[in-house]
Amino acid sequence: MADGLLVERLRQYLRDLKPEARALLIAELERGLLRGDETAGAELVLQELRRASREPNRPSPRTGSLARLFFQPLEPFLVDDTATHKHPGRIARVALDPIWQWICRDLLPGEAKAVTDEVARAFANEDTAKAEALGRAFQDRTIQRMQEALDSAQGDDKTRRRLAAQIGTPKALEDVTAIMNVLRSRDILAALGKRLPSHIKNLSDAQLDDVKTLLDVHAGDPSLFLFSLVLVMSRLASPWHLVRLAHKAAGSDSAARISETPYAIAVAIVLAEIERMVGELKTELRSGRGVATGALLKGIHDAARGMRTEINLSGDSAWAKQLAALRTEISNLLKAEIESLPGRVRRLLRPRPAKDIQVNSVLDSGDVAETETLIEFVGICRNYASELAVSEMTQRAYSDVHHYLDTSTQPLVEALRQAGDHDRTFRKSQLDAAVRFCAKMFGKDYADLLTKAGTMAENSERKTANGKS
């Protein structure tokens, strides 16, 4: 079965999961990645799960359609990002629908409808070979019409603007050119894909030499070479390993030497991938969902560190400036989250006079869950703080919370012991929150001891109340 079809079926399966099952899978995969497990396809699955969580009501594509057949060769080159972000050799997935609408409405309207019906009948009759042949022929005719449309717009700004408006994507002409070039090279790229391993855990040593040998054949064709590099990246467990090919080709870690080789574009590809991950992290943090943010942080950290390891970025090169700007952006992005942690913990656990507590009130469960997640998030940030330029602020926030929890838990236990009917429920909710926070900060054993202390405090209070009665 073609890799593109396998990936599409995986996407369909993940979209159909119930939210609870999706959350469990995300948590398990993220824990594995943070432990250092190299599960094949884990990053792809996490990325798709994050996308499905953001767009839960998005309709699923039909698996037996002309559109799927038409775009299938593009699968390794699609990226889940905004349509405005430039990725060398990649096409935003969100651009496919408007481009397909343009093809069916303006480029080949009558033929698109007729072939769509023929493909549907072929799939209904389980004649996959006929459906694929129809799809391939339609690709060929579409390539021709795309080229004619682009040629007509050459040197005529008015025609270019009209064509871009018809296509309807922010990078309309670039998107169409990329799709056209991939479809033209589909057989060569498919042959390369068959010779590449399906999953490359560590691109190094003999495997690095073998992959470079396969790519060198296409180095004279800039467009084909670009897509060949992206195809290789789609097989890498760590996408940043692509820059190792650039290092290898130059025989040096010098940015100047690397920039003189055809493999310099590999550096641009990886930098664009880091930018994509930073953008996705920003989206997750702003949404408050925090879906697999630990895995995103690890991916960004590993890529930034890998870039600095494989390439000497100590000078004033464009690559050095771009990576430095990304690290600054990450630092600024994480600052508000990290520095808010001590205040959030104090606000939830601070001692309150009984007169300020409403009868049978409890801490807001959403606030507690978000703060618990934030503690875990800051703990993850500590592991990657140096590369992400957040060392000082992370250490300060973590130390503040560590000290506060260490000194505030005993007063919380005592407050529960002394609580009356009026404030007991609230005091218990505070201690329960402290248990959850301590489990993240100090570990399960500490949290278990605090739970036992709370149980003893409750029992002691009940005995006192019973003795008085």
Sequence and secondary structure as in RCSB ss.txt:
>XXXX:A:sequence
MADGLLVERLRQYLRDLKPEARALLIAELERGLLRGDETAGAELVLQELRRASREPNRPSPRTGSLARLFFQPLE
PFLVDDTATHKHPGRIARVALDPIWQWICRDLLPGEAKAVTDEVARAFANEDTAKAEALGRAFQDRTIQRMQEAL
DSAQGDDKTRRRLAAQIGTPKALEDVTAIMNVLRSRDILAALGKRLPSHIKNLSDAQLDDVKTLLDVHAGDPSLF
LFSLVLVMSRLASPWHLVRLAHKAAGSDSAARISETPYAIAVAIVLAEIERMVGELKTELRSGRGVATGALLKGI
HDAARGMRTEINLSGDSAWAKQLAALRTEISNLLKAEIESLPGRVRRLLRPRPAKDIQVNSVLDSGDVAETETLI
EFVGICRNYASELAVSEMTQRAYSDVHHYLDTSTQPLVEALRQAGDHDRTFRKSQLDAAVRFCAKMFGKDYADLL
TKAGTMAENSERKTANGKS
>XXXX:A:secstr
  HHHHHHHHHHHHHHS HHHHHHHHHHHHHHHHHT   TTHHHHHHHHHHHHH TT     SSSHHHHHHGGGG
GGEE S TTS  TT EEGGGHHHHHHHIIIIISHHHHHHHHHHHHHHHHTT HHHHHHHHHHHHHHHHHHHHHHH
HHHTT HHHHHHHHHHH STTHHHHHHHHHHHHHTHHHHHHHHHHS S BS   HHHHHHHHHHHHTTTTSHHHH
HHHHHHHHTTBSSGGGGHHHHHHHHTS BHHHHHTSTTHHHHHHHHHHHHHHHHHHHHHHHHT  TTHHHHHHHH
HHHHHHHHHHSB  S  HHHHHHHHHHHHHHHHHHHHHHHHHHHHHHHHS   GGGS TT    HHHHHHHHHHH
HHHHHHHHTTTTTT HHHHHHHHHHHHHHHHHHHHHHHHHHHH  TTTHHHHHHHHHHHHHHHHHHT HHHHHHH
HHHHHHHHHHHHHHHHHH 
